[in-house]
Amino acid sequence: MPPLRPRGFTLIEMLIAMAVAGILLALAGPSFREAIDANRLTSNANELTAAVQLARAEAIRHNRRVTLCRTEDGSACSAASSTWPGWILFVDTDGDGVRDATEPVIKSGVFDASLVVKSSPNITALTERINFRGDGLARAADNQTLLVGTLAVCVAALQPAENVRDVSLASGSRTHVGRRNGAGACAAPADS
């Protein structure tokens, strides 16, 4: 009977396998990054859309003003700034657009740190707030016109090509999420 050969990989076989794996990872890495960024954009935009829809539904349910606003600490509305780090949704019982200690937070959220969220001029004019009245409609700063505004969720990168998700509010109540190519930049969106 011939002697048994030791089983396993030789050093050369191991080095070749590692080189092939390294090449495959180098080729696949950018695709994974693009997929991860696209997923982050979509999930944060969907969460924001759900918050806008919940604000409208709660305003109708409570027949009171419900506010969705920018926040930095998760408990109070923050003054206007260039980006939204997070948001809170609360029943505004006194109708002043400011969360008081007696006004319960319905829901809150924080955006992924790799994303930039900016508001359009009509929402900025409302000091980074969307106020739904008891009839389920949001109004512009003049308190007459139905609100048309956009919150843009963006990743500052060229990949994915459509690096912005616009969460738009039209006619004071209809929400829509759209994709657009921001050419790697995260500028403030238009109102439409």
C-alpha positions in Angstrom: 0.0 0.0 0.0 1.4 3.4 -1.0 2.1 5.9 1.8 -0.8 8.4 2.5 -0.2 12.0 1.5 -1.0 14.6 4.0 -4.3 16.3 3.2 -4.7 20.1 3.2 -3.6 23.1 1.2 -0.1 24.0 0.3 1.2 27.4 0.9 1.1 28.3 -2.8 -2.6 27.1 -3.1 -3.5 29.2 0.0 -1.8 32.3 -1.5 -3.6 31.9 -4.8 -6.9 31.4 -3.1 -6.3 34.6 -1.0 -5.3 36.6 -4.1 -8.5 35.5 -5.9 -10.6 36.4 -2.9 -8.9 39.8 -2.7 -9.6 40.5 -6.3 -13.3 39.5 -6.0 -13.7 41.7 -2.9 -12.1 44.6 -4.6 -14.5 44.3 -7.5 -17.6 43.7 -5.4 -16.9 46.3 -2.7 -18.3 49.4 -4.5 -21.4 47.5 -5.5 -22.0 46.6 -1.8 -21.5 50.2 -0.7 -23.9 51.4 -3.3 -26.5 48.8 -2.2 -26.0 49.8 1.4 -26.4 53.5 0.7 -29.5 52.9 -1.4 -31.0 50.8 1.3 -30.3 53.5 4.0 -31.9 56.2 1.7 -35.0 54.2 1.1 -35.5 53.0 4.7 -35.1 56.6 6.1 -37.3 58.1 3.5 -40.0 55.5 4.1 -39.8 56.1 7.9 -40.2 59.9 7.3 -43.2 59.3 4.9 -44.8 57.1 7.6 -44.3 59.8 10.1 -46.0 62.4 7.9 -48.9 60.1 7.3 -49.2 59.3 11.0 -49.2 63.0 11.8 -52.1 63.5 9.5 -54.0 60.5 10.8 -53.5 61.5 14.4 -54.6 65.1 13.7 -57.9 63.7 12.3 -58.2 61.2 15.1 -57.7 63.7 17.9 -59.3 66.6 15.9 -56.4 68.7 17.1 -53.2 70.1 15.7 -50.4 67.5 15.4 -46.9 68.7 14.6 -44.0 67.0 13.0 -40.8 69.0 13.6 -37.0 68.9 13.4 -35.3 67.9 16.7 -31.8 67.5 18.0 -32.7 66.0 21.4 -35.8 63.9 20.6 -38.0 65.8 23.0 -38.3 69.4 21.8 -38.6 71.1 18.4 -35.3 72.7 17.3 -34.8 76.0 15.6 -34.2 76.1 11.9 -30.9 74.7 10.7 -29.3 73.4 7.6 -30.2 69.7 8.4 -32.6 67.6 10.3 -30.8 65.2 12.7 -34.1 63.7 13.8 -37.8 64.4 14.2 -40.6 64.3 16.7 -44.4 64.0 16.3 -46.7 65.3 19.0 -50.2 66.5 19.7 -50.0 70.3 19.9 -52.9 70.8 22.4 -52.3 74.6 22.7 -51.7 75.1 19.0 -48.5 77.0 19.3 -46.2 74.6 17.4 -43.9 74.2 20.4 -43.9 71.0 22.4 -44.6 71.7 26.0 -44.0 69.1 28.8 -47.7 68.3 29.0 -47.9 67.5 25.2 -47.1 63.8 24.6 -44.7 62.7 21.9 -46.5 60.2 19.7 -43.4 59.1 17.9 -39.8 60.2 17.2 -37.0 59.2 15.0 -33.3 59.8 14.3 -31.8 59.8 10.8 -28.8 57.6 9.9 -25.7 59.6 10.6 -24.4 59.1 7.1 -27.4 60.9 5.6 -28.3 64.5 5.2 -32.0 65.6 5.5 -32.9 69.1 4.4 -36.3 70.9 4.0 -37.6 73.0 1.2 -38.3 76.8 1.6 -42.0 76.4 2.5 -41.2 74.0 5.4 -38.2 76.2 6.5 -40.6 79.2 6.6 -42.6 77.2 9.2 -39.5 77.0 11.3 -38.9 73.4 10.3 -42.4 72.2 11.2 -45.3 70.6 9.5 -48.5 71.3 11.4 -51.6 69.2 10.5 -54.9 70.7 11.7 -57.9 68.6 12.9 -59.2 68.4 9.3 -56.0 66.6 8.3 -54.6 69.4 6.2 -51.3 71.2 6.6 -51.1 74.9 5.8 -48.3 77.1 4.6 -46.8 80.0 6.6 -49.7 82.3 5.6 -52.2 79.9 7.3 -54.4 80.0 4.2 -52.6 78.1 1.4 -52.3 74.4 1.6 -48.7 73.3 2.2 -46.6 72.2 -0.6 -43.2 71.2 0.6 -40.4 68.6 0.5 -38.0 67.0 2.9 -35.0 65.5 1.0 -33.1 62.5 2.4 -29.7 62.4 0.8 -26.3 60.6 0.8 -23.4 62.8 -0.3 -22.0 60.3 -2.8 -22.0 59.7 -6.5 -23.2 56.1 -6.0 -26.1 55.4 -6.1 -26.7 57.7 -9.0 -30.1 58.6 -7.6 -28.6 59.8 -4.3 -31.7 61.7 -3.1 -35.2 60.6 -1.9 -37.7 63.4 -1.8 -40.6 63.1 0.6 -43.1 65.5 -0.8 -46.3 66.9 0.6 -48.8 68.3 -1.9 -52.2 69.9 -1.4 -51.6 69.9 2.4 -52.0 66.1 2.8 -50.8 63.9 -0.1 -47.4 62.4 0.3 -45.1 61.0 -2.4 -41.6 59.7 -2.3 -39.5 60.3 -5.4 -35.9 59.6 -6.4 -33.6 62.0 -8.1 -30.0 62.4 -9.0 -28.3 65.1 -6.9 -25.0 64.6 -8.6 -23.4 63.6 -5.3 -24.5 66.8 -3.5 -27.2 67.3 -0.9 -28.8 70.7 -1.7 -32.0 71.9 -0.2 -35.0 70.7 -2.3 -37.5 72.7 -4.2 -41.1 73.0 -2.8 -42.8 70.9 -5.4 
